[in-house]
Amino acid sequence: MLSNRKELETGAFILISKDMHYNPWQLLFLLLAALLIASCATYTAVDYALVEYSCEDIVVVGRAKNVGHSDLKTEDDLLDHSIFEIEISIKQVWRGNEHRKIVQAFGISHAPLREDKDFVFVLSPRDRRYEVKTASLFDDRGHVALAASCS
C-alpha cells in the first residue's frame, strides 16, 4: 500500500479520497475514462436482421401496395390469417434477376403490410408471380443483412 500523499498522487493506481485535491483536468480525465469504460462495458453491436433465402429466391428492397385479400377460414387459425395480394415496387435487387420495377406477389399474414415503409422481401417464384416468404422492415442505416449463401 502506498504510504503518503505524494506516493498516492504518483502511484500506479488512481485512488480517490476526500482529503485529496485534484485539478479540474484530472477530474475531467477521470470522468471521461469512467464514461468510456462504462460505454465499452454496455455497448452491444446493432442486432442485424439476417435475411435467409433459398437458391431460387430473389431478394429485393421495395414498397408494398396491398391490392386485395381473402380470408383463410380454418378452425385452428387463432390469428385469422388471410392471403394478401400485393404489388411490390422494387427499388433495389439484392440477389437474383428481376428487371421489372413492379411485380405481383402474394403472402399469408394476419395483417396487411405497411405501405409507407420499405421492406426487404424474399420472393419465391410461383407461376407468373411471387410468394412473399419474408418481409423484413428495412431501414437505411443497414440493420438488415443478407445471409452469405443460399440454403
Long-range contacts (C-beta under 8 A, 24 or more apart in sequence): 46-141, 46-143, 47-143, 48-142, 48-143, 48-144, 48-145, 49-120, 49-136, 49-143, 49-144, 49-145, 50-145, 50-146, 50-147, 51-120, 51-122, 51-134, 51-136, 51-144, 51-145, 51-146, 51-147, 52-122, 52-134, 52-147, 52-151, 53-95, 53-122, 53-133, 53-134, 53-146, 53-147, 53-150, 53-151, 54-124, 54-133, 54-150, 54-151, 55-150, 55-151, 56-124, 56-125, 57-95, 57-96, 57-122, 57-123, 57-124, 57-125, 57-133, 57-150, 58-93, 58-95, 58-96, 58-97, 58-98, 58-122, 58-123, 58-125, 58-130, 59-93, 59-94, 59-95, 59-96, 59-120, 59-121, 59-122, 59-123, 59-146, 60-88, 60-90, 60-91, 60-92, 60-93, 60-94, 60-96, 60-98, 60-120, 60-121, 60-123, 61-90, 61-91, 61-92, 61-94, 61-118, 61-119, 61-120, 61-121, 61-138, 62-88, 62-89, 62-90, 62-91, 62-92, 62-118, 62-119, 62-121, 63-88, 63-89, 63-91, 63-115, 63-117, 63-118, 63-119, 64-88, 64-113, 64-114, 64-115, 64-119, 64-121, 64-135, 65-89, 65-115, 66-112, 66-113, 66-115, 69-112, 72-108, 79-110, 80-110, 81-108, 81-109, 81-110, 82-108, 82-109, 82-110, 83-107, 83-108, 84-108, 84-109, 84-112, 84-113, 86-113, 86-132, 88-121, 88-123, 88-130, 91-118, 94-120, 94-146, 95-146, 96-123, 103-129, 103-130, 104-128, 104-129, 104-130, 105-129, 105-130, 105-131, 105-132, 106-130, 106-131, 106-132, 107-131, 107-132, 107-135, 120-144
